Amino acid sequence: MSEPVNIFAISAKQKLPALSRRSASRQIVHDFKYGRQIYRRHLMARWLYAALDDERLRGRRFDIIIPVPLHPTRQRERGFNQATLLAELLSTEIPIQSKPALERIRYTTTQTALDRAGRMENLHNAFRLRKNMNVRGLRVLLIDDVLTTGSTLSECARVLKRAGANSVYAATAARA
């Protein structure tokens, strides 16, 4: 019997560095994602690595790390996928391979102005498992940069569970 989806979206600094309007962590995340300050990934990856010490994740075993994908158009605009960069760095710290097992197949409007219900509707059927990827029976650690409502992580986890993942846990570097 498979485990339920577990979206804890845990991170460092008293669980998650809060991204208040003027916080330093908010500026770091903003500079990384939108200011193309790619070097910021190292600090955010440390926040992410610290998240694995949370009691809900400590001692859990994972078979694969999967980053939340961007739509190809958005990735071209940005030049990179921040979740992929963080997952790759995390993968060097723990002996678990990071693979881009999911793809975003539908371009969605920006989530920043939407509430949870709006985000869930916006993301419905936006993701799928990549061709030739198999997650059946795997224990997945899903990675994203920021947790806001959990809608993106929930939709990705739903796709992974439908594809046969045994369990899906999530960790983020920060919380909005």
Secondary structure, 3 states (H helix, E strand, C coil): CCCCEEEEEECCCCCCCECCCCCHHHHHHHHHHHCCCHHHHHHHHHHHHHHCCCCCCCCCCCCEEEECCCCHHHHHHHCCCHHHHHHHHHHHHCCCCECCCEEECCCCCCCCCCCHHHHHHHHCCCEEECCCCCCCCCEEEEEEEEECCCHHHHHHHHHHHHCCCCEEEEEEEEEC
